């Protein structure tokens, strides 16, 4: 288990406190000053968002303590499904194996989308020849067949220089690894293995920043925090080169590397006032500023209201079928019945 890294304090930057009422939203019963402890683990991508949310939440609830750590989406679910933590951050939906593990331990979960991320493909800041890569070129780099074979930049594109290709990316406990392999290679968890891997996005950031021949991928918040050391690469999915941005997430053009981020709340833990209040704080109307501050895209107001209602009612289970990574989820998916039906039909097929 990793303890909170002081290096990540840069993400927080003194987030302003937001008032949290002395009663839980929607229940109408005063609970008095909140206290107790909330435990969170899971996705490195969601980690800076949870940290920013917790700091703001404690501005009005100083007696509430937090233990927020990261071990990757998969690692977080392992702890969550054995009752070790109250909330799991996830950069992909829960999968069937994890759902069964939770069920075996009688852990019911409330699935809560909290923001959208545009996964960033990055190179060293000194790289002068790469501005855009196609989805096909990214597959050439990352598919299992590339292992031991695709080792120079000119093997990706003939016009690139004959220089070594040095790769950095997430490890197998990372939801970013699961999502990227599905979106780019076509099969979840299918990837070459000869690269420097870590569930800690800051290891990837430092690796790419330190090698002029490097290429990697990570959550957009980590690019934002270190954009002086990194260069983000546009992605062409057949409709032109698109850079990751909030606008490209909202209009659906940054596909297939746009994805929702989640927290999973232990339903039994949510009976504790401090846990429910913090879960509701993730989707409070004013909390979108913290998602935006760390580099993610806040959800629409209607989506936030719907998720708050699910938390208050204790609605359990996954709206995405508990199948793990899913591509094609657009910014309005959680509020669009036709879009939800389309994706679900694809999952069935």
C-alpha positions as CSV (number, residue, x, y, z in Angstrom):
1,X,0.0,0.0,0.0
2,X,1.4,3.4,-1.0
3,X,1.2,6.2,1.5
4,X,0.2,9.6,0.1
5,X,3.1,11.2,-1.7
6,X,4.1,14.7,-0.9
7,X,4.9,15.2,-4.5
8,X,1.2,15.1,-5.3
9,X,0.6,18.2,-3.2
10,X,1.1,20.2,-6.3
11,X,-2.3,19.0,-7.6
12,X,-4.1,20.6,-4.6
13,X,-2.8,24.1,-4.6
14,X,-5.0,25.4,-1.7
15,X,-8.5,24.5,-2.9
16,X,-11.0,26.8,-1.4
17,X,-13.4,25.4,1.1
18,X,-17.0,24.8,0.1
19,X,-19.7,24.9,2.8
20,X,-21.2,21.6,3.5
21,X,-24.5,21.9,5.4
22,X,-24.8,20.4,8.9
23,X,-27.4,17.9,7.6
24,X,-27.1,15.3,4.8
25,X,-28.4,16.6,1.5
26,X,-31.9,15.5,0.9
27,X,-32.6,13.7,4.1
28,X,-33.7,16.8,6.1
29,X,-32.4,15.4,9.4
30,X,-29.8,17.5,11.2
31,X,-26.8,15.3,12.2
32,X,-24.8,18.0,13.9
33,X,-21.0,18.5,13.3
34,X,-19.5,15.7,11.3
35,X,-16.6,13.6,12.6
36,X,-15.1,10.2,12.0
37,X,-12.8,8.9,9.3
38,X,-13.3,8.2,5.6
39,X,-11.0,5.7,3.8
40,X,-10.4,5.9,0.0
41,X,-8.1,3.8,-2.2
42,X,-7.9,2.8,-5.9
43,X,-7.1,4.6,-9.1
44,X,-4.1,6.9,-9.4
45,X,-6.1,8.9,-11.9
46,X,-8.9,9.6,-9.4
47,X,-6.5,10.2,-6.6
48,X,-5.8,13.9,-7.2
49,X,-9.6,14.5,-7.5
50,X,-10.3,12.7,-4.2
51,X,-7.5,14.7,-2.5
52,X,-8.9,18.0,-3.8
53,X,-12.4,17.1,-2.8
54,X,-11.3,16.0,0.7
55,X,-9.4,19.2,1.3
56,X,-12.4,21.3,0.3
57,X,-14.8,19.1,2.4
58,X,-12.6,19.5,5.5
59,X,-12.8,23.3,5.2
60,X,-16.3,23.0,6.6
61,X,-15.9,19.7,8.4
62,X,-12.5,19.8,10.1
63,X,-13.3,17.0,12.5
64,X,-13.6,14.5,9.6
65,X,-10.3,12.6,8.9
66,X,-9.3,11.1,5.6
67,X,-6.9,8.3,4.6
68,X,-6.6,8.5,0.8
69,X,-4.2,6.2,-1.0
70,X,-3.7,4.7,-4.4
71,X,-2.9,1.2,-5.6
72,X,-4.5,1.3,-9.1
73,X,-8.1,0.6,-10.0
74,X,-7.7,-3.1,-9.7
75,X,-5.7,-2.9,-6.4
76,X,-8.4,-0.6,-5.0
77,X,-11.2,-2.9,-5.8
78,X,-9.3,-5.8,-4.1
79,X,-9.3,-3.7,-0.9
80,X,-12.9,-2.4,-1.4
81,X,-14.3,-5.8,-2.0
82,X,-12.9,-7.1,1.3
83,X,-14.2,-4.2,3.3
84,X,-10.9,-2.5,3.9
85,X,-12.0,0.9,2.5
86,X,-15.2,2.9,2.3
87,X,-14.7,4.3,-1.2
88,X,-12.8,3.0,-4.2
89,X,-11.7,5.4,-7.0
90,X,-11.8,3.8,-10.4
91,X,-10.8,4.9,-13.9
92,X,-12.9,2.1,-15.4
93,X,-16.2,0.4,-14.3
94,X,-16.0,-2.6,-12.0
95,X,-15.7,-5.9,-13.8
96,X,-17.4,-9.2,-13.3
97,X,-14.6,-10.8,-11.2
98,X,-14.5,-7.8,-8.9
99,X,-18.3,-7.8,-8.6
100,X,-18.3,-11.5,-7.6
101,X,-15.5,-10.8,-5.0
102,X,-17.7,-8.0,-3.5
103,X,-20.7,-10.3,-3.5
104,X,-18.8,-13.1,-1.8
105,X,-17.9,-10.7,1.0
106,X,-21.4,-9.2,1.2
107,X,-20.2,-5.8,0.0
108,X,-22.9,-3.9,-1.8
109,X,-21.6,-0.9,-3.8
110,X,-23.1,2.3,-5.2
111,X,-21.4,3.2,-8.5
112,X,-21.0,7.0,-8.9
113,X,-19.5,8.7,-12.0
114,X,-17.7,11.8,-10.9
115,X,-16.0,13.3,-13.9
116,X,-14.6,12.7,-17.4
117,X,-11.0,12.2,-18.3
118,X,-9.2,12.6,-21.6
119,X,-6.4,10.1,-21.5
120,X,-3.2,11.8,-22.7
121,X,-0.6,10.3,-25.0
122,X,2.7,12.1,-24.2
123,X,6.3,12.4,-25.4
124,X,9.3,14.2,-24.0
125,X,9.1,18.0,-24.2
126,X,12.1,18.1,-26.5
127,X,10.5,15.8,-29.1
128,X,10.2,17.9,-32.3
129,X,8.9,15.3,-34.8
130,X,5.7,13.9,-33.2
131,X,2.6,16.1,-33.1
132,X,-0.1,13.5,-33.9
133,X,-0.4,9.7,-34.0
134,X,-3.2,7.7,-35.5
135,X,-5.1,5.0,-33.5
136,X,-3.6,2.5,-35.9
137,X,0.0,3.8,-35.2
138,X,-0.7,3.6,-31.5
139,X,-1.8,0.0,-31.9
140,X,1.4,-0.8,-33.8
141,X,3.3,0.5,-30.8
142,X,1.3,-1.2,-28.0
143,X,-0.1,-4.5,-29.4
144,X,1.5,-7.8,-28.1
145,X,3.0,-8.4,-31.5
146,X,5.2,-5.3,-31.1
147,X,7.1,-6.8,-28.2
148,X,10.8,-7.1,-29.1
149,X,10.0,-5.9,-32.6
150,X,8.8,-2.3,-32.7
151,X,11.8,-0.7,-31.0
152,X,12.5,2.4,-33.1
153,X,10.5,5.5,-34.0
154,X,10.8,5.0,-37.8
155,X,9.0,1.7,-37.4
156,X,5.9,3.6,-36.4
157,X,6.2,6.0,-39.4
158,X,8.9,6.0,-42.0
159,X,9.4,9.8,-41.7
160,X,10.3,9.5,-38.0
161,X,14.0,9.3,-37.2
162,X,15.9,6.1,-36.6
163,X,16.0,6.5,-32.8
164,X,15.2,4.1,-30.0
165,X,11.6,4.0,-28.9
166,X,11.4,4.0,-25.1
167,X,8.0,3.2,-23.6
168,X,6.3,4.0,-20.3
169,X,2.8,3.1,-19.2
170,X,0.5,1.8,-16.5
171,X,0.8,-1.6,-14.9
172,X,-1.8,-4.3,-14.9
173,X,-3.6,-3.1,-11.7
174,X,-4.3,0.2,-13.5
175,X,-7.7,1.0,-14.9
176,X,-5.9,3.2,-17.4
177,X,-4.1,0.2,-18.7
178,X,-7.4,-1.7,-19.0
179,X,-9.1,1.1,-20.8
180,X,-6.2,2.1,-23.1
181,X,-5.6,-1.5,-24.3
182,X,-9.3,-1.9,-25.1
183,X,-9.5,1.4,-26.9
184,X,-6.3,1.1,-28.8
185,X,-5.4,-2.6,-29.2
186,X,-9.0,-3.8,-29.2
187,X,-8.8,-6.2,-26.3
188,X,-8.7,-5.3,-22.7
189,X,-5.3,-6.1,-21.0
190,X,-3.7,-7.1,-24.3
191,X,-0.4,-5.3,-24.5
192,X,3.3,-5.7,-25.2
193,X,5.1,-6.2,-21.9
194,X,8.6,-4.8,-22.7
195,X,8.0,-1.3,-21.3
196,X,8.5,0.5,-18.0
197,X,5.3,0.1,-16.1
198,X,3.8,1.5,-12.9
199,X,0.4,2.0,-11.3
200,X,1.8,5.4,-10.2
201,X,1.3,7.9,-13.1
202,X,4.0,10.1,-11.6
203,X,6.5,7.4,-12.4
204,X,5.4,7.5,-16.0
205,X,5.5,11.3,-16.1
206,X,9.1,11.3,-14.7
207,X,10.2,8.6,-17.1
208,X,8.9,10.4,-20.2
209,X,10.2,13.7,-19.0
210,X,13.7,12.2,-18.5
211,X,14.1,10.6,-21.9
212,X,14.0,12.4,-25.2
213,X,13.0,9.2,-27.0
214,X,10.1,8.4,-24.7
215,X,6.5,7.8,-25.4
216,X,3.8,7.0,-22.8
217,X,0.2,7.4,-21.7
218,X,-1.4,8.6,-18.5
219,X,-4.4,10.5,-17.0
220,X,-4.7,14.1,-18.3
221,X,-4.4,15.6,-14.8
222,X,-0.8,14.3,-14.6
223,X,0.0,15.9,-18.0
224,X,-1.5,19.2,-16.8
225,X,0.5,19.2,-13.6
226,X,3.8,18.6,-15.5
227,X,3.1,20.0,-19.0
228,X,6.4,21.9,-19.0
229,X,8.3,18.6,-19.0
230,X,5.9,16.8,-21.3
231,X,4.4,17.3,-24.8
232,X,0.9,16.0,-25.4
233,X,0.3,14.2,-28.7
234,X,-2.9,14.7,-30.7
235,X,-4.8,11.5,-31.6
236,X,-6.4,10.8,-35.1
237,X,-9.2,8.3,-35.0
238,X,-9.9,8.8,-38.7
239,X,-11.5,12.2,-38.4
240,X,-8.4,14.3,-38.0
241,X,-5.9,15.1,-35.2
242,X,-7.6,16.0,-31.9
243,X,-5.8,17.2,-28.8
244,X,-7.3,16.2,-25.4
245,X,-9.4,19.0,-24.0
246,X,-12.6,19.7,-22.1
247,X,-14.2,20.8,-25.3
248,X,-13.2,17.6,-27.2
249,X,-14.6,15.5,-24.4
250,X,-17.9,17.4,-24.3
251,X,-18.4,17.3,-28.1
252,X,-17.3,13.7,-28.4
253,X,-14.4,14.2,-30.8
254,X,-11.6,12.9,-28.5
255,X,-12.5,9.3,-29.1
256,X,-11.6,6.6,-28.2
257,X,-9.5,8.1,-25.3
258,X,-12.3,9.9,-23.5
259,X,-13.7,8.1,-20.5
260,X,-15.7,8.5,-17.3
261,X,-14.1,8.3,-13.9
262,X,-15.9,6.7,-10.9
263,X,-16.0,6.3,-7.2
264,X,-17.6,3.2,-5.7
265,X,-19.2,3.7,-2.2
266,X,-19.6,0.8,0.2
267,X,-23.4,0.9,0.9
268,X,-23.0,-0.2,4.5
269,X,-20.3,2.5,5.0
270,X,-22.6,5.1,3.5
271,X,-24.9,4.7,6.5
272,X,-22.2,6.6,8.4
273,X,-23.0,10.4,8.1
274,X,-19.4,11.4,7.2
275,X,-19.2,8.8,4.4
276,X,-22.5,9.7,2.9
277,X,-21.8,13.4,3.1
278,X,-18.5,13.0,1.4
279,X,-19.9,10.8,-1.3
280,X,-22.6,13.5,-1.9
281,X,-19.8,16.2,-2.0
282,X,-18.3,14.5,-5.1
283,X,-21.5,15.2,-7.0
284,X,-22.5,18.5,-5.3
285,X,-23.3,21.3,-7.9
286,X,-20.3,23.4,-6.7
287,X,-17.8,20.6,-6.6
288,X,-17.2,20.5,-10.4
289,X,-14.6,23.2,-9.9
290,X,-12.3,20.6,-8.2
291,X,-12.6,18.2,-11.1
292,X,-11.7,21.1,-13.5
293,X,-8.9,22.3,-11.3
294,X,-7.0,19.0,-11.4
295,X,-7.6,18.6,-15.2
296,X,-10.8,16.7,-15.6
297,X,-14.2,17.6,-17.1
298,X,-17.0,18.2,-14.6
299,X,-20.2,16.3,-15.3
300,X,-23.4,18.0,-16.4
301,X,-25.7,19.3,-13.7
302,X,-28.4,16.8,-14.5
303,X,-25.9,13.9,-14.2
304,X,-24.8,15.2,-10.8
305,X,-28.3,15.5,-9.5
306,X,-29.1,12.0,-10.7
307,X,-26.0,10.6,-8.9
308,X,-26.9,12.4,-5.7
309,X,-30.3,10.8,-5.8
310,X,-28.7,7.3,-6.2
311,X,-26.4,7.9,-3.3
312,X,-29.3,9.1,-1.0
313,X,-31.5,6.1,-2.0
314,X,-28.6,3.6,-1.7
315,X,-29.1,2.3,-5.3
316,X,-26.6,-0.5,-5.8
317,X,-25.0,-2.2,-8.8
318,X,-23.4,-1.0,-12.0
319,X,-25.3,0.8,-14.7
320,X,-22.6,-0.4,-17.1
321,X,-23.2,-4.1,-16.4
322,X,-20.2,-4.9,-14.4
323,X,-18.1,-5.8,-17.4
324,X,-15.1,-3.6,-16.8
325,X,-13.7,-1.2,-19.4
326,X,-16.3,0.1,-21.9
327,X,-15.4,2.4,-24.9
328,X,-17.8,4.8,-26.6
329,X,-19.2,6.4,-23.4
330,X,-19.9,10.0,-24.3
331,X,-20.3,13.1,-22.0
332,X,-24.1,12.9,-22.0
333,X,-24.3,9.1,-21.8
334,X,-25.5,8.9,-18.2
335,X,-28.5,11.1,-19.0
336,X,-29.3,9.8,-22.6
337,X,-31.5,6.7,-22.6
338,X,-30.9,6.1,-26.4
339,X,-27.1,6.3,-25.9
340,X,-27.2,4.0,-22.9
341,X,-29.2,1.5,-24.8
342,X,-26.8,1.6,-27.8
343,X,-23.8,0.9,-25.6
344,X,-25.6,-1.8,-23.7
345,X,-26.6,-3.5,-26.9
346,X,-23.0,-3.5,-28.1
347,X,-21.9,-5.1,-24.8
348,X,-24.5,-7.9,-25.2
349,X,-23.2,-8.5,-28.7
